[in-house]
């Protein structure tokens, strides 16, 4: 429950950040979050996420939600800037 709520909160905050940045030109929090996530994934050992048999049902659900978010974030209609869209594509 906590993981799902946390992911939902994070995705909502990132969406708000996209829209606020578009209106105010403020710091792009979502790009910082996606850059950090990309750095973490790049530094994982090769095939670290490949063994699906070791992923719990909660982990699998979390990965599905993250994948859905990244797919949407990569679209031009998402509200993310070009850098955010590229980072989302890279992570997806």
Helices and strands as residue ranges (DSSP letters): H 2-24, H 29-42, G 52-54, H 57-73, G 76-78, H 82-91
